[in-house]
Amino acid sequence: MRFSTLLMAAFTLATAPAAHAADDPDPNLWLEEVEGARALDQVRAWNAATEKRLLTASPAFKALQTEMQAILEDDSRIAVPEAILGDKVTNLWTDAKNPQGLWRVADLDAFAAGKPEWRTLIDLDAMSKADGRTWVWKGAVCLAPAYARCMVGLSDGGSDALVYREFDMEAGVFVDGGFETPQAKGDVAWVDLDRLMIATAHGGDVTESGYPRQVRLWRRGTPMAEAALLAEGKRADMGMDASAGAGEGRMWPRITRHRDFWTAEVFHLNLDGTMIRSPLPDTATIEDMLGSRVVALLHKDWTYGGKRYAAGSLVAYDAATLAVGRTAAVQQVYVPSGRQAIEAVAAGSGRLYVSLLEDVAGRLIALTPSATGWTAETVPVPPNSAVTLAAAGGGAGSSDTAFYTVETFANPETLMAVRDGVAPSRVAALRAFFDPAAIRVAQRFATSKDGTRIPYFVVRPEGATGPLPTIMHAYGGFRSAQKPTYLTKNPYQIGPGGLFWLKDGGSFVIANIRGGGEYGPAWHEAALREKRQNSFDDLYAVAEDLKRSGLTSKLGVSGRSQGGMLVGVAMTQRPDLFDAVIMGVPLADMLRYHRLLAGASWMGEYGNPDVPEDRAFIAKYSPYRNLRAGAAYPPVIIYTSTKDDRVHPGHARKFAARLAAQGHLFDYFENIEGGHAGTANAAGHAYRAALMLSFARRELMGK
């Protein structure tokens, strides 16, 4: 007997067709009205039924939530640097007392020595209370080289729409009468103290994806509405953005026209207001600047100046050369091996730091430029770890510095510093929440339908033998790699629930399927558009390998966002393989995704449903469109957020509605706040993680 919740009593529709053609009316369109009274009534009914079924009022559930929240808010957490601003370092600190966070600053040298004296700049909790909002930190854009002024990005409730406000770093206050934008999607970039580039969706002049269509130059002391137009894209574009690098004692502003998610034209804005096109191909992405050198990652092979540069490699050119009207020469910076993929790039004051994946294990190198090329030096990291570049920089009188974290499934995150080429030093480490000897980690490879080897990690309790109930997490899209992070860390991979799952005797698996960035551009492109089925087949290959190897008794599959769509496909294509599905903030109606919020921006990834050829291959896997009455689906829990303004909550709602109308069983939880992250603070993360774990225990362990 399955123990999923039958929520039909809370649903008002009696019947719905098993599947409908492209031109058939959708009976659930009313659920796309985000704040619609009828839709929210339905959401509250589903939430209440699920919370009742998962016993959220019980002492056991509350104890589990409390334990998880304590882990997420543990005071031993690392103050990971957000940015290095000259001789200072900034950090956003959250804990039980400050769930929204404190934005703080400390001396760089003292921080690197593990002895920072923090000065609070903004108390987001106090600010939220005073303003009657839930302010979520979204970063700061600061003006080099003095870093005396920053534009602070804030989101109400965690949505992608931001308010930017000018902040005085020395005085520790918002600037009275300074630059301030209304809440909207977009970004800002400094040109100099009195000029700011803005790209904003405020005012309604937006692309079909809902992103800004214009970039304007705003002068201090003038109304934003009078900002001069610098560049304008087309409505069919994904959007325009404003950004800037810092180097050689000044800002280097850029304007980017994103034609779609994967192609963009980049223009450098000279200080006299003229613009010049970057020599980069439209498939490259600018990673950072070292001095006046622009460093970019190539996603396709590129021939320039008679020389070929390989996809997946780093190149550089001098923006100062472009600024004086000369053709910029391109340098090869680094070419990864076939087993490697460049993951992140950050510039110090004299070296470039690059984190790599090698068979999904982290590596870190430092690159030093010269007139003849770039010299690579390996920065030592533990084997089979996840390496994350946090910040790099340095200024006059400060050492060239990079901060990075290392962790494994078994060992908690440790913050390291490498300075001026000296051996790395430990700055801080998280408290361990379990004995690393209590678990065993192995990397295995499955063979997909077309013969491709698919890596995956298996985490089991030490000494466990035979098949175990298993949760498998996967993503498979947008060049995003899934890494071996500490079991309590990642809320998107059931958060601290991973640890409790292993304590219960379960196993946790991460499948590194195609579509992600585990092996560079080719790994991603192998699952683009009409090739999306490859990532689904990879997932099934890992599931079959787990069963064939006798590692799993019951198998659940977990994913969120693109991964939520992935597990929805798995549920409809291969219900025989899975015993439970955890479906987070999912894309579900793939024939309408491009009409909902930011969906149109992802057509480079999935295709355009309005084009018949694209619609044909999308329709084959769209989870919502392929649900069938009478099918034997595994139990599923669906979660989303009302304030998710990236992936529309209508996807999750409609999927649930169709399940109910067809008589299928499901659980559902929609959080009111949190944006695409699904929650706005640690308490929300803990509650959701406890829900997911309770569901998994029920379905895979019979508890």
PESULQUI-V124281 format. One record per residue. N is the residue number from 1. NEAR is the number of other ideal C-beta (glycine too) atoms within 10 Angstrom. D_CENTER is the distance of its C-alpha to the mean C-alpha in whole Angstrom. Layout:
BEGIN
n=N near=NEAR d_center=D_CENTER
n=N near=NEAR d_center=D_CENTER
END
This chain:
BEGIN
n=1 near=3 d_center=37
n=2 near=13 d_center=33
n=3 near=13 d_center=32
n=4 near=22 d_center=30
n=5 near=22 d_center=31
n=6 near=15 d_center=33
n=7 near=23 d_center=31
n=8 near=18 d_center=34
n=9 near=9 d_center=36
n=10 near=20 d_center=33
n=11 near=16 d_center=33
n=12 near=13 d_center=35
n=13 near=14 d_center=35
n=14 near=7 d_center=38
n=15 near=9 d_center=37
n=16 near=18 d_center=35
n=17 near=13 d_center=35
n=18 near=13 d_center=34
n=19 near=16 d_center=32
n=20 near=15 d_center=33
n=21 near=9 d_center=33
n=22 near=12 d_center=31
n=23 near=5 d_center=34
n=24 near=9 d_center=35
n=25 near=8 d_center=34
n=26 near=17 d_center=31
n=27 near=16 d_center=32
n=28 near=22 d_center=29
n=29 near=12 d_center=28
n=30 near=17 d_center=29
n=31 near=25 d_center=26
n=32 near=20 d_center=24
n=33 near=13 d_center=25
n=34 near=17 d_center=23
n=35 near=8 d_center=25
n=36 near=14 d_center=28
n=37 near=8 d_center=31
n=38 near=11 d_center=31
n=39 near=21 d_center=28
n=40 near=17 d_center=27
n=41 near=12 d_center=30
n=42 near=25 d_center=29
n=43 near=24 d_center=26
n=44 near=13 d_center=28
n=45 near=16 d_center=30
n=46 near=25 d_center=27
n=47 near=19 d_center=26
n=48 near=13 d_center=29
n=49 near=20 d_center=30
n=50 near=26 d_center=27
n=51 near=18 d_center=28
n=52 near=11 d_center=31
n=53 near=17 d_center=31
n=54 near=22 d_center=28
n=55 near=13 d_center=31
n=56 near=19 d_center=29
n=57 near=9 d_center=32
n=58 near=11 d_center=33
n=59 near=8 d_center=34
n=60 near=11 d_center=32
n=61 near=18 d_center=29
n=62 near=14 d_center=29
n=63 near=11 d_center=29
n=64 near=23 d_center=26
n=65 near=20 d_center=24
n=66 near=12 d_center=26
n=67 near=15 d_center=26
n=68 near=26 d_center=22
n=69 near=22 d_center=22
n=70 near=15 d_center=24
n=71 near=21 d_center=21
n=72 near=23 d_center=18
n=73 near=19 d_center=21
n=74 near=15 d_center=23
n=75 near=9 d_center=25
n=76 near=11 d_center=24
n=77 near=18 d_center=21
n=78 near=18 d_center=20
n=79 near=18 d_center=20
n=80 near=18 d_center=17
n=81 near=27 d_center=18
n=82 near=19 d_center=16
n=83 near=19 d_center=18
n=84 near=26 d_center=22
n=85 near=25 d_center=24
n=86 near=20 d_center=27
n=87 near=17 d_center=29
n=88 near=21 d_center=27
n=89 near=27 d_center=23
n=90 near=24 d_center=21
n=91 near=21 d_center=19
n=92 near=21 d_center=18
n=93 near=16 d_center=20
n=94 near=18 d_center=19
n=95 near=14 d_center=22
n=96 near=14 d_center=24
n=97 near=9 d_center=26
n=98 near=17 d_center=23
n=99 near=19 d_center=20
n=100 near=22 d_center=19
n=101 near=20 d_center=20
n=102 near=20 d_center=22
n=103 near=22 d_center=21
n=104 near=20 d_center=23
n=105 near=22 d_center=25
n=106 near=19 d_center=27
n=107 near=17 d_center=29
n=108 near=27 d_center=27
n=109 near=17 d_center=30
n=110 near=13 d_center=31
n=111 near=26 d_center=27
n=112 near=23 d_center=27
n=113 near=12 d_center=30
n=114 near=12 d_center=29
n=115 near=11 d_center=31
n=116 near=21 d_center=29
n=117 near=10 d_center=31
n=118 near=17 d_center=28
n=119 near=12 d_center=29
n=120 near=13 d_center=27
n=121 near=20 d_center=26
n=122 near=23 d_center=25
n=123 near=16 d_center=25
n=124 near=20 d_center=22
n=125 near=18 d_center=24
n=126 near=14 d_center=27
n=127 near=15 d_center=26
n=128 near=20 d_center=25
n=129 near=13 d_center=28
n=130 near=10 d_center=30
n=131 near=11 d_center=28
n=132 near=6 d_center=28
n=133 near=15 d_center=24
n=134 near=21 d_center=21
n=135 near=23 d_center=19
n=136 near=24 d_center=16
n=137 near=19 d_center=15
n=138 near=19 d_center=13
n=139 near=17 d_center=15
n=140 near=24 d_center=18
n=141 near=19 d_center=19
n=142 near=22 d_center=22
n=143 near=23 d_center=26
n=144 near=19 d_center=27
n=145 near=15 d_center=29
n=146 near=14 d_center=30
n=147 near=22 d_center=27
n=148 near=15 d_center=29
n=149 near=20 d_center=27
n=150 near=24 d_center=24
n=151 near=25 d_center=22
n=152 near=21 d_center=20
n=153 near=19 d_center=17
n=154 near=22 d_center=17
n=155 near=21 d_center=16
n=156 near=19 d_center=19
n=157 near=19 d_center=17
n=158 near=25 d_center=14
n=159 near=22 d_center=14
n=160 near=20 d_center=12
n=161 near=20 d_center=16
n=162 near=24 d_center=17
n=163 near=17 d_center=20
n=164 near=25 d_center=21
n=165 near=18 d_center=24
n=166 near=20 d_center=26
n=167 near=22 d_center=26
n=168 near=15 d_center=29
n=169 near=20 d_center=28
n=170 near=9 d_center=32
n=171 near=10 d_center=33
n=172 near=13 d_center=30
n=173 near=12 d_center=30
n=174 near=15 d_center=29
n=175 near=16 d_center=31
n=176 near=7 d_center=34
n=177 near=9 d_center=34
n=178 near=16 d_center=31
n=179 near=22 d_center=28
n=180 near=14 d_center=26
n=181 near=21 d_center=25
n=182 near=14 d_center=25
n=183 near=16 d_center=21
n=184 near=21 d_center=20
n=185 near=22 d_center=17
n=186 near=26 d_center=17
n=187 near=25 d_center=17
n=188 near=22 d_center=20
n=189 near=24 d_center=22
n=190 near=22 d_center=25
n=191 near=22 d_center=28
n=192 near=12 d_center=30
n=193 near=12 d_center=31
n=194 near=11 d_center=33
n=195 near=20 d_center=31
n=196 near=28 d_center=27
n=197 near=25 d_center=25
n=198 near=24 d_center=23
n=199 near=26 d_center=21
n=200 near=29 d_center=21
n=201 near=22 d_center=22
n=202 near=17 d_center=24
n=203 near=12 d_center=27
n=204 near=7 d_center=26
n=205 near=12 d_center=26
n=206 near=20 d_center=23
n=207 near=21 d_center=22
n=208 near=18 d_center=22
n=209 near=24 d_center=18
n=210 near=21 d_center=19
n=211 near=25 d_center=18
n=212 near=26 d_center=21
n=213 near=22 d_center=23
n=214 near=20 d_center=25
n=215 near=29 d_center=25
n=216 near=21 d_center=28
n=217 near=18 d_center=29
n=218 near=22 d_center=30
n=219 near=14 d_center=33
n=220 near=14 d_center=34
n=221 near=9 d_center=36
n=222 near=10 d_center=36
n=223 near=8 d_center=34
n=224 near=16 d_center=31
n=225 near=9 d_center=32
n=226 near=9 d_center=35
n=227 near=19 d_center=32
n=228 near=11 d_center=33
n=229 near=9 d_center=31
n=230 near=20 d_center=30
n=231 near=20 d_center=28
n=232 near=14 d_center=27
n=233 near=23 d_center=26
n=234 near=11 d_center=26
n=235 near=11 d_center=25
n=236 near=12 d_center=24
n=237 near=23 d_center=22
n=238 near=25 d_center=18
n=239 near=28 d_center=19
n=240 near=28 d_center=20
n=241 near=21 d_center=18
n=242 near=27 d_center=20
n=243 near=18 d_center=19
n=244 near=21 d_center=21
n=245 near=25 d_center=22
n=246 near=22 d_center=24
n=247 near=20 d_center=27
n=248 near=16 d_center=31
n=249 near=11 d_center=31
n=250 near=17 d_center=30
n=251 near=24 d_center=27
n=252 near=25 d_center=26
n=253 near=25 d_center=25
n=254 near=23 d_center=23
n=255 near=22 d_center=23
n=256 near=21 d_center=20
n=257 near=21 d_center=21
n=258 near=22 d_center=19
n=259 near=16 d_center=21
n=260 near=19 d_center=18
n=261 near=17 d_center=14
n=262 near=22 d_center=16
n=263 near=17 d_center=19
n=264 near=23 d_center=20
n=265 near=18 d_center=23
n=266 near=20 d_center=23
n=267 near=18 d_center=26
n=268 near=20 d_center=27
n=269 near=25 d_center=29
n=270 near=17 d_center=32
n=271 near=13 d_center=33
n=272 near=6 d_center=36
n=273 near=11 d_center=34
n=274 near=11 d_center=34
n=275 near=13 d_center=31
n=276 near=14 d_center=31
n=277 near=10 d_center=29
n=278 near=21 d_center=27
n=279 near=20 d_center=28
n=280 near=22 d_center=25
n=281 near=18 d_center=25
n=282 near=15 d_center=22
n=283 near=16 d_center=20
n=284 near=22 d_center=19
n=285 near=15 d_center=17
n=286 near=18 d_center=18
n=287 near=20 d_center=16
n=288 near=21 d_center=19
n=289 near=21 d_center=22
n=290 near=26 d_center=25
n=291 near=18 d_center=28
n=292 near=17 d_center=29
n=293 near=23 d_center=27
n=294 near=28 d_center=24
n=295 near=25 d_center=22
n=296 near=25 d_center=20
n=297 near=25 d_center=19
n=298 near=22 d_center=20
n=299 near=21 d_center=19
n=300 near=17 d_center=23
n=301 near=14 d_center=26
n=302 near=20 d_center=28
n=303 near=9 d_center=31
n=304 near=15 d_center=32
n=305 near=10 d_center=36
n=306 near=5 d_center=37
n=307 near=10 d_center=34
n=308 near=8 d_center=32
n=309 near=23 d_center=28
n=310 near=15 d_center=26
n=311 near=16 d_center=23
n=312 near=24 d_center=20
n=313 near=20 d_center=22
n=314 near=23 d_center=22
n=315 near=23 d_center=25
n=316 near=24 d_center=26
n=317 near=21 d_center=28
n=318 near=16 d_center=30
n=319 near=22 d_center=29
n=320 near=17 d_center=33
n=321 near=15 d_center=35
n=322 near=20 d_center=33
n=323 near=18 d_center=34
n=324 near=7 d_center=38
n=325 near=9 d_center=38
n=326 near=10 d_center=38
n=327 near=10 d_center=36
n=328 near=22 d_center=33
n=329 near=12 d_center=34
n=330 near=19 d_center=31
n=331 near=19 d_center=30
n=332 near=14 d_center=29
n=333 near=25 d_center=26
n=334 near=21 d_center=25
n=335 near=14 d_center=25
n=336 near=21 d_center=23
n=337 near=10 d_center=25
n=338 near=9 d_center=25
n=339 near=13 d_center=23
n=340 near=17 d_center=21
n=341 near=25 d_center=18
n=342 near=23 d_center=17
n=343 near=25 d_center=13
n=344 near=17 d_center=13
n=345 near=23 d_center=16
n=346 near=22 d_center=18
n=347 near=24 d_center=21
n=348 near=24 d_center=24
n=349 near=19 d_center=27
n=350 near=15 d_center=29
n=351 near=26 d_center=26
n=352 near=27 d_center=23
n=353 near=25 d_center=21
n=354 near=26 d_center=19
n=355 near=22 d_center=17
n=356 near=20 d_center=18
n=357 near=25 d_center=17
n=358 near=13 d_center=21
n=359 near=14 d_center=21
n=360 near=22 d_center=17
n=361 near=20 d_center=19
n=362 near=26 d_center=18
n=363 near=19 d_center=20
n=364 near=25 d_center=21
n=365 near=17 d_center=23
n=366 near=20 d_center=25
n=367 near=21 d_center=26
n=368 near=16 d_center=29
n=369 near=18 d_center=31
n=370 near=8 d_center=34
n=371 near=5 d_center=37
n=372 near=7 d_center=37
n=373 near=12 d_center=33
n=374 near=19 d_center=30
n=375 near=11 d_center=31
n=376 near=13 d_center=29
n=377 near=12 d_center=29
n=378 near=9 d_center=27
n=379 near=20 d_center=26
n=380 near=11 d_center=26
n=381 near=20 d_center=24
n=382 near=14 d_center=24
n=383 near=8 d_center=24
n=384 near=17 d_center=22
n=385 near=22 d_center=19
n=386 near=26 d_center=16
n=387 near=22 d_center=16
n=388 near=20 d_center=13
n=389 near=18 d_center=15
n=390 near=22 d_center=15
n=391 near=21 d_center=17
n=392 near=25 d_center=20
n=393 near=25 d_center=23
n=394 near=21 d_center=27
n=395 near=21 d_center=30
n=396 near=9 d_center=33
n=397 near=9 d_center=35
n=398 near=20 d_center=32
n=399 near=19 d_center=31
n=400 near=20 d_center=28
n=401 near=26 d_center=25
n=402 near=27 d_center=22
n=403 near=27 d_center=20
n=404 near=26 d_center=18
n=405 near=25 d_center=17
n=406 near=22 d_center=18
n=407 near=23 d_center=18
n=408 near=23 d_center=19
n=409 near=25 d_center=19
n=410 near=20 d_center=23
n=411 near=15 d_center=23
n=412 near=23 d_center=20
n=413 near=21 d_center=18
n=414 near=19 d_center=21
n=415 near=22 d_center=21
n=416 near=21 d_center=23
n=417 near=22 d_center=24
n=418 near=25 d_center=26
n=419 near=19 d_center=28
n=420 near=13 d_center=31
n=421 near=13 d_center=31
n=422 near=9 d_center=32
n=423 near=8 d_center=31
n=424 near=17 d_center=28
n=425 near=12 d_center=28
n=426 near=11 d_center=27
n=427 near=23 d_center=26
n=428 near=18 d_center=24
n=429 near=17 d_center=23
n=430 near=20 d_center=22
n=431 near=10 d_center=25
n=432 near=13 d_center=25
n=433 near=17 d_center=25
n=434 near=15 d_center=27
n=435 near=9 d_center=29
n=436 near=14 d_center=27
n=437 near=9 d_center=30
n=438 near=13 d_center=30
n=439 near=22 d_center=27
n=440 near=16 d_center=27
n=441 near=17 d_center=25
n=442 near=11 d_center=25
n=443 near=15 d_center=24
n=444 near=15 d_center=25
n=445 near=14 d_center=25
n=446 near=22 d_center=26
n=447 near=14 d_center=28
n=448 near=22 d_center=26
n=449 near=12 d_center=28
n=450 near=12 d_center=29
n=451 near=6 d_center=29
n=452 near=18 d_center=26
n=453 near=10 d_center=25
n=454 near=23 d_center=22
n=455 near=20 d_center=21
n=456 near=26 d_center=20
n=457 near=20 d_center=20
n=458 near=24 d_center=23
n=459 near=23 d_center=23
n=460 near=20 d_center=26
n=461 near=16 d_center=29
n=462 near=13 d_center=31
n=463 near=8 d_center=34
n=464 near=15 d_center=33
n=465 near=7 d_center=35
n=466 near=8 d_center=35
n=467 near=16 d_center=32
n=468 near=25 d_center=30
n=469 near=23 d_center=28
n=470 near=26 d_center=24
n=471 near=28 d_center=21
n=472 near=26 d_center=19
n=473 near=24 d_center=15
n=474 near=30 d_center=14
n=475 near=27 d_center=11
n=476 near=28 d_center=13
n=477 near=26 d_center=11
n=478 near=16 d_center=10
n=479 near=20 d_center=11
n=480 near=17 d_center=8
n=481 near=20 d_center=10
n=482 near=26 d_center=11
n=483 near=24 d_center=13
n=484 near=21 d_center=16
n=485 near=21 d_center=15
n=486 near=24 d_center=17
n=487 near=28 d_center=18
n=488 near=23 d_center=18
n=489 near=21 d_center=14
n=490 near=17 d_center=11
n=491 near=23 d_center=11
n=492 near=20 d_center=9
n=493 near=24 d_center=12
n=494 near=27 d_center=15
n=495 near=25 d_center=14
n=496 near=26 d_center=18
n=497 near=31 d_center=19
n=498 near=26 d_center=19
n=499 near=24 d_center=22
n=500 near=22 d_center=24
n=501 near=27 d_center=24
n=502 near=24 d_center=25
n=503 near=13 d_center=28
n=504 near=17 d_center=29
n=505 near=12 d_center=30
n=506 near=27 d_center=27
n=507 near=24 d_center=25
n=508 near=25 d_center=21
n=509 near=24 d_center=20
n=510 near=28 d_center=16
n=511 near=29 d_center=17
n=512 near=27 d_center=16
n=513 near=32 d_center=17
n=514 near=27 d_center=17
n=515 near=28 d_center=14
n=516 near=28 d_center=12
n=517 near=21 d_center=13
n=518 near=23 d_center=15
n=519 near=24 d_center=18
n=520 near=27 d_center=17
n=521 near=22 d_center=18
n=522 near=14 d_center=20
n=523 near=22 d_center=18
n=524 near=25 d_center=16
n=525 near=17 d_center=19
n=526 near=19 d_center=21
n=527 near=23 d_center=19
n=528 near=18 d_center=18
n=529 near=16 d_center=20
n=530 near=15 d_center=24
n=531 near=13 d_center=23
n=532 near=26 d_center=20
n=533 near=16 d_center=22
n=534 near=21 d_center=22
n=535 near=27 d_center=19
n=536 near=23 d_center=21
n=537 near=19 d_center=24
n=538 near=31 d_center=22
n=539 near=31 d_center=20
n=540 near=21 d_center=24
n=541 near=22 d_center=25
n=542 near=28 d_center=24
n=543 near=25 d_center=25
n=544 near=16 d_center=28
n=545 near=20 d_center=28
n=546 near=24 d_center=27
n=547 near=15 d_center=30
n=548 near=10 d_center=33
n=549 near=12 d_center=32
n=550 near=11 d_center=33
n=551 near=20 d_center=30
n=552 near=25 d_center=29
n=553 near=16 d_center=31
n=554 near=19 d_center=29
n=555 near=25 d_center=26
n=556 near=29 d_center=23
n=557 near=31 d_center=19
n=558 near=28 d_center=16
n=559 near=30 d_center=13
n=560 near=26 d_center=10
n=561 near=22 d_center=9
n=562 near=23 d_center=11
n=563 near=30 d_center=12
n=564 near=28 d_center=13
n=565 near=30 d_center=15
n=566 near=32 d_center=16
n=567 near=29 d_center=18
n=568 near=30 d_center=19
n=569 near=26 d_center=21
n=570 near=25 d_center=22
n=571 near=26 d_center=24
n=572 near=18 d_center=26
n=573 near=18 d_center=26
n=574 near=17 d_center=27
n=575 near=15 d_center=28
n=576 near=10 d_center=30
n=577 near=19 d_center=28
n=578 near=22 d_center=26
n=579 near=20 d_center=27
n=580 near=24 d_center=24
n=581 near=25 d_center=21
n=582 near=29 d_center=18
n=583 near=31 d_center=16
n=584 near=26 d_center=13
n=585 near=30 d_center=13
n=586 near=27 d_center=14
n=587 near=27 d_center=15
n=588 near=28 d_center=19
n=589 near=27 d_center=21
n=590 near=26 d_center=20
n=591 near=18 d_center=23
n=592 near=20 d_center=22
n=593 near=25 d_center=19
n=594 near=21 d_center=19
n=595 near=14 d_center=22
n=596 near=19 d_center=19
n=597 near=22 d_center=17
n=598 near=23 d_center=15
n=599 near=23 d_center=16
n=600 near=23 d_center=18
n=601 near=21 d_center=15
n=602 near=22 d_center=14
n=603 near=23 d_center=18
n=604 near=17 d_center=18
n=605 near=19 d_center=16
n=606 near=25 d_center=18
n=607 near=21 d_center=21
n=608 near=16 d_center=23
n=609 near=22 d_center=25
n=610 near=12 d_center=27
n=611 near=11 d_center=28
n=612 near=9 d_center=31
n=613 near=11 d_center=30
n=614 near=17 d_center=26
n=615 near=17 d_center=27
n=616 near=13 d_center=29
n=617 near=15 d_center=26
n=618 near=22 d_center=23
n=619 near=16 d_center=26
n=620 near=15 d_center=27
n=621 near=21 d_center=23
n=622 near=24 d_center=22
n=623 near=26 d_center=22
n=624 near=28 d_center=24
n=625 near=21 d_center=26
n=626 near=18 d_center=27
n=627 near=22 d_center=28
n=628 near=14 d_center=32
n=629 near=15 d_center=34
n=630 near=8 d_center=36
n=631 near=13 d_center=33
n=632 near=9 d_center=33
n=633 near=19 d_center=29
n=634 near=23 d_center=28
n=635 near=24 d_center=27
n=636 near=26 d_center=23
n=637 near=26 d_center=21
n=638 near=27 d_center=19
n=639 near=25 d_center=17
n=640 near=30 d_center=15
n=641 near=29 d_center=16
n=642 near=20 d_center=18
n=643 near=26 d_center=17
n=644 near=28 d_center=13
n=645 near=21 d_center=14
n=646 near=20 d_center=12
n=647 near=28 d_center=13
n=648 near=25 d_center=16
n=649 near=24 d_center=17
n=650 near=27 d_center=20
n=651 near=31 d_center=19
n=652 near=30 d_center=19
n=653 near=27 d_center=22
n=654 near=23 d_center=24
n=655 near=28 d_center=23
n=656 near=29 d_center=25
n=657 near=25 d_center=28
n=658 near=29 d_center=28
n=659 near=26 d_center=28
n=660 near=24 d_center=31
n=661 near=21 d_center=33
n=662 near=19 d_center=33
n=663 near=11 d_center=34
n=664 near=23 d_center=31
n=665 near=17 d_center=30
n=666 near=24 d_center=27
n=667 near=29 d_center=25
n=668 near=28 d_center=23
n=669 near=24 d_center=21
n=670 near=24 d_center=20
n=671 near=24 d_center=19
n=672 near=15 d_center=20
n=673 near=20 d_center=17
n=674 near=24 d_center=14
n=675 near=25 d_center=12
n=676 near=19 d_center=9
n=677 near=22 d_center=9
n=678 near=25 d_center=12
n=679 near=21 d_center=14
n=680 near=26 d_center=15
n=681 near=23 d_center=16
n=682 near=22 d_center=17
n=683 near=17 d_center=20
n=684 near=22 d_center=18
n=685 near=23 d_center=16
n=686 near=25 d_center=19
n=687 near=21 d_center=21
n=688 near=24 d_center=18
n=689 near=26 d_center=18
n=690 near=26 d_center=22
n=691 near=24 d_center=22
n=692 near=25 d_center=20
n=693 near=27 d_center=22
n=694 near=24 d_center=25
n=695 near=28 d_center=25
n=696 near=28 d_center=24
n=697 near=19 d_center=27
n=698 near=21 d_center=29
n=699 near=24 d_center=28
n=700 near=23 d_center=28
n=701 near=15 d_center=30
n=702 near=10 d_center=33
n=703 near=12 d_center=32
END
